[in-house]
Amino acid sequence: MSVLFRKRKQKQLQSFEQINNETVADDFSVREKKTCSDPYLQHAWVSVCIDILTRNVARAEFEIHKNGNVQKDGALTRLFHFPNTYTSRFDLWKQTCAWWSLDGEAFWWFGEDYSCGIPKEFHVLNPRNMQHVVNDGKVTKWVYTQGGTGKPFFILPDELIHFKDWNPWNEYRGVSPLVSLGLEVEQDLLAAKQNTGLLKEGGVPKGLLKTDQVLTENEAEILARTWDKKYGHGMKNRVAVLGKGTEYQPITFTPDVLKLYDMKKWNLYTLLAKYGIPPRVANIQDSKSSLSGTDTDSQHRAFWNFTLIPLLRNFEQVLEVQFFRRFNLQETGEFNLNTIPELQESEDAQSNRDIAEINAGLKTINDVLRSRGEKEKPWGDIWYRPTSLIPFDNSDLPKS
């Protein structure tokens, strides 16, 4: 970034407190995270779900198309393959999907050296460090606080791409998918803490020492201390000697404690449904479900067809509006799904249906090619009847 451009931004930042007709709006999704400050860190299944989404999204190759042809080389191709010095193509989409899945939005910044025209770099920013400045109902600038330095600086709307999910409470920001699962996440955290306390024996004792003798306070203290010294703190396979009518009574888990496991299971399936992840994709096997490979394959295909592909199409449309059309480019961007193994069987089934419909005369070769976006054949509009078919005439039927 030029010195003049940086000074202009610093000057704007110094006058930030003096702006009266501009406001920095609060983000609803951030305010709702008080009960669980960091779900990705604190909740195991939130982390698992986001990891599943990110590593699969990055498997799809993002290609640049021009006039129906894939551009193997060029400035735009290099930009999306090497977003910046420290980020790979895989990292670009992985980080974008991670922030989208966690906070419901992601930001691509064009870098501090950007002044105008097509950017040469993409940097994925932390949405939690972004604040939007609104003037007359529009975002006029963004205030980004860099991690580590803590120094805020301005970013203009023309210097970034904003991926955001629909937010009914704040039209300028995305909203976390977990905003409606606050209670479920909190319940899991509390249940996990309670289970940890039971494992550490910090809550309910394992058993009681009962006696028919009258014990003084000192005798009871000595008995408890002696028992704990000989048989407590992990001492296993020791022989306990009880006398004077003393009896040991073990304590089992109450039904309320056992219900915690059912609650956690329910919350797990709720979380998977929210992220659109079938159980088998998350390596969860219900004892009542089928163990066949067909069921597993169908769930993996459903994961792509109903979760990942709509998400990728969403990313494509955001880039179409905020990048390709903004800079009036002839190129477009599209994810190539032809190399995804989970989708190959469904494509084979589609090909078999196309062949059957062509043989039945319901489609022509060019009808199929047009539906696939491929180049038509000069002879493709003519239907060729299979040689095994014989013309049939109603006049040959015997008259009744």
C-alpha positions as CSV (number, residue, x, y, z in Angstrom):
1,M,0.0,0.0,0.0
2,S,1.3,3.4,-0.9
3,V,2.4,5.8,1.9
4,L,-0.2,8.3,0.9
5,F,-2.9,5.7,1.0
6,R,-1.9,4.5,4.4
7,K,-1.7,8.0,5.8
8,R,-5.2,8.7,4.5
9,K,-6.5,5.6,6.3
10,Q,-4.7,6.6,9.5
11,K,-6.2,10.1,9.3
12,Q,-9.6,8.5,8.9
13,L,-9.0,6.4,11.9
14,Q,-8.0,9.3,14.1
15,S,-11.2,11.1,13.3
16,F,-13.3,7.9,14.0
17,E,-14.4,9.1,17.4
18,Q,-15.5,12.4,16.0
19,I,-18.0,10.9,13.5
20,N,-21.5,11.7,14.8
21,N,-23.7,10.4,11.9
22,E,-22.0,7.0,11.7
23,T,-22.5,4.1,14.0
24,V,-20.7,0.8,14.6
25,A,-23.4,-1.8,14.9
26,D,-23.2,-4.8,17.3
27,D,-23.2,-8.3,15.8
28,F,-26.0,-10.4,17.1
29,S,-24.0,-13.6,16.6
30,V,-21.2,-12.3,18.8
31,R,-23.5,-11.2,21.6
32,E,-25.1,-14.7,21.7
33,K,-21.9,-16.5,22.4
34,K,-21.7,-15.5,26.1
35,T,-22.8,-18.9,27.4
36,C,-20.1,-20.6,25.2
37,S,-17.3,-18.2,24.4
38,D,-15.5,-20.5,21.9
39,P,-17.6,-23.5,20.6
40,Y,-14.8,-24.7,18.4
41,L,-12.6,-25.1,21.4
42,Q,-15.0,-26.1,24.1
43,H,-17.4,-28.4,22.3
44,A,-15.9,-31.5,20.7
45,W,-18.7,-32.2,18.2
46,V,-18.8,-28.6,17.0
47,S,-15.1,-29.0,16.1
48,V,-15.7,-32.3,14.4
49,C,-18.5,-31.0,12.3
50,I,-16.5,-27.9,11.1
51,D,-13.5,-30.1,10.4
52,I,-15.6,-32.4,8.3
53,L,-17.1,-29.5,6.3
54,T,-13.7,-27.7,5.7
55,R,-11.7,-30.7,4.6
56,N,-14.4,-31.7,2.1
57,V,-15.1,-28.3,0.7
58,A,-11.4,-27.8,-0.2
59,R,-11.4,-31.1,-2.2
60,A,-13.4,-29.4,-5.0
61,E,-11.1,-27.6,-7.5
62,F,-12.1,-24.0,-8.2
63,E,-11.6,-23.3,-11.9
64,I,-11.7,-20.2,-14.0
65,H,-13.8,-20.4,-17.1
66,K,-13.8,-18.2,-20.2
67,N,-16.1,-18.8,-23.2
68,G,-16.9,-22.2,-21.9
69,N,-13.2,-23.3,-21.6
70,V,-11.2,-23.9,-18.5
71,Q,-8.3,-21.5,-18.1
72,K,-5.2,-23.5,-17.0
73,D,-3.0,-20.4,-16.7
74,G,-3.5,-16.7,-16.3
75,A,-3.6,-14.0,-13.7
76,L,-7.0,-15.1,-12.3
77,T,-6.0,-18.7,-12.2
78,R,-2.8,-18.0,-10.3
79,L,-4.7,-15.7,-7.9
80,F,-7.1,-18.4,-6.8
81,H,-4.3,-21.1,-6.8
82,F,-1.9,-18.9,-4.8
83,P,-3.9,-16.3,-2.9
84,N,-0.9,-14.9,-1.1
85,T,2.7,-15.8,-0.1
86,Y,1.6,-17.9,2.9
87,T,-1.8,-19.3,1.8
88,S,-2.5,-22.2,-0.6
89,R,-5.7,-22.8,-2.6
90,F,-6.6,-25.5,-0.1
91,D,-6.1,-23.1,2.8
92,L,-8.2,-20.4,1.2
93,W,-11.3,-22.5,0.9
94,K,-10.7,-24.3,4.2
95,Q,-10.5,-21.1,6.2
96,T,-13.4,-19.6,4.3
97,C,-15.6,-22.5,5.1
98,A,-14.4,-22.7,8.7
99,W,-15.4,-19.1,9.4
100,W,-18.7,-19.5,7.5
101,S,-19.5,-22.6,9.6
102,L,-18.5,-21.1,12.9
103,D,-19.6,-17.4,12.5
104,G,-21.8,-17.4,9.4
105,E,-19.5,-15.1,7.5
106,A,-16.0,-14.8,6.0
107,F,-13.9,-11.9,4.6
108,W,-11.4,-11.9,1.8
109,W,-9.2,-8.8,2.0
110,F,-7.2,-7.6,-1.0
111,G,-4.1,-6.7,1.0
112,E,-2.4,-3.6,2.2
113,D,-0.8,-2.9,-1.2
114,Y,-4.1,-2.8,-3.0
115,S,-5.2,0.5,-4.5
116,C,-7.5,-0.3,-7.4
117,G,-8.3,-2.8,-10.2
118,I,-8.1,-6.5,-10.0
119,P,-6.4,-7.6,-6.7
120,K,-3.2,-9.6,-6.7
121,E,-3.8,-11.2,-3.3
122,F,-6.5,-12.6,-1.1
123,H,-6.2,-12.7,2.7
124,V,-8.9,-14.4,4.9
125,L,-9.6,-12.2,7.9
126,N,-11.0,-13.0,11.3
127,P,-14.7,-11.9,11.3
128,R,-14.6,-11.4,15.1
129,N,-12.1,-8.6,14.6
130,M,-14.2,-6.8,12.1
131,Q,-16.6,-3.9,12.9
132,H,-18.7,-2.2,10.3
133,V,-19.4,1.5,10.2
134,V,-22.8,2.4,8.9
135,N,-23.8,5.7,7.3
136,D,-27.2,6.3,5.9
137,G,-28.0,2.6,6.0
138,K,-24.9,1.5,4.1
139,V,-21.6,0.1,5.3
140,T,-19.1,2.9,4.5
141,K,-16.0,1.3,6.0
142,W,-14.8,-1.6,8.1
143,V,-12.6,-1.4,11.2
144,Y,-10.3,-4.3,11.6
145,T,-8.2,-5.0,14.7
146,Q,-5.2,-7.0,13.9
147,G,-4.4,-9.9,16.3
148,G,-1.3,-9.4,18.4
149,T,-0.8,-5.7,17.7
150,G,-4.3,-4.7,18.6
151,K,-4.0,-1.7,16.3
152,P,-7.2,-1.0,14.3
153,F,-7.2,0.2,10.7
154,F,-9.9,1.0,8.1
155,I,-10.8,-1.2,5.2
156,L,-13.0,0.2,2.5
157,P,-15.9,-2.0,1.2
158,D,-14.2,-2.0,-2.3
159,E,-11.2,-3.7,-0.8
160,L,-12.8,-7.0,0.3
161,I,-15.3,-9.7,-0.5
162,H,-17.8,-10.5,2.2
163,F,-19.3,-14.0,2.4
164,K,-22.3,-13.8,4.8
165,D,-25.2,-16.0,5.7
166,W,-28.7,-14.4,6.0
167,N,-29.1,-12.7,9.4
168,P,-32.6,-11.5,10.4
169,W,-31.2,-9.4,13.3
170,N,-28.3,-7.6,11.4
171,E,-28.5,-7.1,7.7
172,Y,-24.8,-6.1,7.5
173,R,-23.3,-9.3,9.1
174,G,-23.7,-13.0,8.9
175,V,-25.0,-15.1,11.8
176,S,-23.5,-18.2,13.4
177,P,-25.2,-21.5,12.6
178,L,-24.9,-22.1,16.4
179,V,-27.1,-19.2,17.3
180,S,-30.2,-21.3,17.7
181,L,-28.2,-24.1,19.4
182,G,-27.0,-22.1,22.4
183,L,-28.9,-24.2,24.9
184,E,-27.9,-27.5,23.4
185,V,-24.2,-26.5,23.4
186,E,-24.5,-25.2,27.0
187,Q,-26.2,-28.4,28.2
188,D,-23.4,-30.5,26.7
189,L,-20.8,-28.4,28.4
190,L,-22.5,-28.6,31.8
191,A,-23.0,-32.4,31.3
192,A,-19.4,-32.9,30.4
193,K,-18.2,-30.9,33.4
194,Q,-20.5,-33.0,35.7
195,N,-19.2,-36.2,34.2
196,T,-15.6,-35.0,34.7
197,G,-16.4,-34.3,38.3
198,L,-17.7,-37.8,38.8
199,L,-14.7,-39.3,37.1
200,K,-12.4,-37.3,39.4
201,E,-14.5,-38.2,42.4
202,G,-14.9,-34.6,43.2
203,G,-18.7,-34.8,43.6
204,V,-20.6,-37.8,44.8
205,P,-18.6,-40.4,46.8
206,K,-18.3,-43.9,45.6
207,G,-19.7,-45.4,48.7
208,L,-20.6,-45.0,52.4
209,L,-19.2,-46.6,55.5
210,K,-22.1,-47.5,57.8
211,T,-21.8,-48.7,61.4
212,D,-24.1,-49.5,64.3
213,Q,-21.6,-48.0,66.7
214,V,-21.9,-44.4,68.1
215,L,-18.9,-42.5,66.8
216,T,-17.5,-39.3,68.1
217,E,-16.4,-36.6,65.7
218,N,-12.7,-37.5,66.1
219,E,-13.4,-41.3,65.7
220,A,-15.4,-40.6,62.5
221,E,-12.5,-38.5,61.2
222,I,-9.9,-41.1,62.0
223,L,-12.0,-43.9,60.3
224,A,-12.5,-41.8,57.1
225,R,-8.8,-40.9,57.0
226,T,-7.7,-44.5,57.5
227,W,-10.1,-45.8,54.8
228,D,-8.9,-43.2,52.3
229,K,-5.3,-43.9,53.1
230,K,-5.6,-47.7,52.6
231,Y,-8.3,-48.0,49.9
232,G,-8.7,-44.6,48.3
233,H,-6.9,-42.7,45.5
234,G,-6.6,-45.4,43.0
235,M,-5.7,-48.3,45.4
236,K,-7.2,-51.3,43.6
237,N,-7.4,-55.0,44.6
238,R,-6.8,-54.3,48.2
239,V,-8.6,-56.4,50.9
240,A,-10.8,-54.3,53.2
241,V,-11.2,-55.3,56.9
242,L,-14.3,-54.0,58.5
243,G,-15.2,-54.4,62.2
244,K,-17.5,-53.4,64.9
245,G,-20.6,-53.6,62.7
246,T,-19.1,-51.4,60.0
247,E,-20.6,-52.0,56.5
248,Y,-19.6,-50.6,53.1
249,Q,-22.4,-49.6,50.8
250,P,-21.5,-48.6,47.2
251,I,-23.4,-45.7,45.5
252,T,-24.5,-46.1,41.9
253,F,-25.4,-43.4,39.4
254,T,-28.8,-42.0,39.8
255,P,-31.3,-42.1,36.9
256,D,-30.9,-38.4,36.4
257,V,-27.2,-38.8,35.8
258,L,-27.8,-41.6,33.3
259,K,-30.3,-39.3,31.4
260,L,-27.3,-37.0,30.6
261,Y,-26.1,-39.5,28.1
262,D,-29.5,-39.6,26.3
263,M,-29.5,-35.8,26.3
264,K,-26.0,-35.6,24.9
265,K,-27.0,-38.1,22.1
266,W,-30.0,-36.0,21.2
267,N,-28.0,-32.8,21.1
268,L,-25.4,-34.6,18.9
269,Y,-28.0,-35.5,16.3
270,T,-29.4,-31.9,16.5
271,L,-26.0,-30.5,15.8
272,L,-25.4,-32.9,12.9
273,A,-28.8,-32.0,11.4
274,K,-27.9,-28.3,11.7
275,Y,-24.7,-28.7,9.8
276,G,-26.3,-31.2,7.3
277,I,-23.9,-34.0,8.2
278,P,-25.3,-37.6,8.0
279,P,-24.2,-39.8,11.0
280,R,-22.1,-42.2,8.9
281,V,-20.1,-39.3,7.4
282,A,-19.2,-38.4,11.0
283,N,-18.3,-42.1,11.7
284,I,-21.4,-42.5,13.9
285,Q,-23.1,-45.9,13.7
286,D,-26.5,-46.3,15.3
287,S,-27.1,-49.8,16.5
288,K,-30.5,-49.8,14.8
289,S,-29.3,-48.6,11.4
290,S,-28.1,-50.7,8.5
291,L,-24.5,-51.9,8.4
292,S,-24.5,-52.2,4.6
293,G,-22.1,-50.3,2.4
294,T,-25.0,-49.1,0.3
295,D,-26.4,-47.1,3.2
296,T,-23.0,-45.6,3.9
297,D,-22.5,-44.6,0.3
298,S,-25.9,-43.1,0.1
299,Q,-25.2,-40.9,3.1
300,H,-21.9,-39.7,1.7
301,R,-23.7,-38.8,-1.6
302,A,-26.4,-37.1,0.3
303,F,-23.8,-35.1,2.2
304,W,-22.5,-33.7,-1.1
305,N,-25.8,-33.3,-2.9
306,F,-27.7,-31.6,-0.1
307,T,-25.0,-29.9,2.0
308,L,-21.7,-29.3,0.2
309,I,-22.9,-28.6,-3.3
310,P,-25.4,-25.9,-2.2
311,L,-22.6,-24.4,-0.1
312,L,-20.2,-24.3,-3.0
313,R,-22.9,-22.8,-5.3
314,N,-23.4,-20.1,-2.7
315,F,-19.7,-19.3,-2.7
316,E,-19.7,-19.2,-6.5
317,Q,-22.6,-16.7,-6.6
318,V,-20.9,-14.5,-4.0
319,L,-17.8,-14.3,-6.1
320,E,-19.8,-13.8,-9.3
321,V,-21.4,-10.7,-7.8
322,Q,-18.6,-9.3,-5.6
323,F,-15.7,-10.2,-7.9
324,F,-16.3,-11.1,-11.5
325,R,-19.1,-8.7,-12.1
326,R,-17.6,-5.9,-9.9
327,F,-14.5,-5.8,-12.1
328,N,-16.5,-6.5,-15.3
329,L,-14.6,-9.7,-16.1
330,Q,-15.4,-12.0,-19.0
331,E,-14.3,-15.0,-16.8
332,T,-16.4,-16.8,-14.3
333,G,-15.5,-19.2,-11.5
334,E,-16.9,-22.7,-10.8
335,F,-16.1,-25.7,-8.6
336,N,-15.2,-28.8,-10.6
337,L,-17.0,-31.8,-9.0
338,N,-16.0,-34.3,-11.6
339,T,-13.2,-35.7,-9.5
340,I,-15.3,-36.2,-6.3
341,P,-15.6,-40.1,-5.9
342,E,-18.8,-39.8,-3.8
343,L,-20.6,-38.3,-6.8
344,Q,-19.4,-40.7,-9.5
345,E,-22.0,-43.3,-8.9
346,S,-24.8,-40.8,-9.2
347,E,-23.3,-39.5,-12.4
348,D,-23.1,-43.1,-13.8
349,A,-26.8,-43.6,-12.9
350,Q,-27.7,-40.3,-14.7
351,S,-25.8,-41.5,-17.8
352,N,-27.7,-44.8,-17.7
353,R,-31.0,-42.9,-17.5
354,D,-29.9,-40.7,-20.4
355,I,-29.0,-43.7,-22.5
356,A,-32.4,-45.4,-21.7
357,E,-34.3,-42.3,-22.6
358,I,-32.4,-41.9,-25.9
359,N,-33.1,-45.5,-26.8
360,A,-36.8,-44.9,-26.0
361,G,-37.0,-41.8,-28.1
362,L,-37.6,-39.4,-25.2
363,K,-34.4,-37.5,-25.8
364,T,-31.8,-36.9,-28.5
365,I,-28.0,-36.9,-28.2
366,N,-28.1,-33.1,-28.3
367,D,-30.7,-32.9,-25.6
368,V,-28.4,-34.7,-23.3
369,L,-25.4,-32.6,-24.3
370,R,-27.3,-29.3,-23.8
371,S,-28.3,-30.4,-20.3
372,R,-24.7,-31.1,-19.5
373,G,-23.4,-27.8,-20.9
374,E,-21.3,-29.6,-23.5
375,K,-20.8,-29.0,-27.2
376,E,-23.5,-30.4,-29.5
377,K,-23.0,-32.8,-32.3
378,P,-24.0,-31.9,-35.9
379,W,-26.1,-35.1,-36.2
380,G,-27.3,-35.0,-32.5
381,D,-30.8,-33.8,-33.2
382,I,-31.7,-37.0,-35.2
383,W,-33.1,-39.9,-33.3
384,Y,-31.8,-43.3,-34.4
385,R,-34.2,-46.1,-33.7
386,P,-32.6,-49.3,-32.4
387,T,-32.4,-52.0,-35.2
388,S,-34.0,-54.5,-32.9
389,L,-37.3,-52.6,-33.0
390,I,-39.9,-53.6,-35.6
391,P,-42.7,-51.2,-36.8
392,F,-46.1,-52.2,-35.5
393,D,-49.4,-51.6,-37.5
394,N,-52.8,-51.8,-35.8
395,S,-54.3,-53.1,-39.1
396,D,-52.5,-56.4,-38.5
397,L,-54.6,-57.1,-35.5
398,P,-57.5,-59.6,-36.0
399,K,-60.9,-57.9,-36.1
400,S,-63.3,-58.9,-33.3
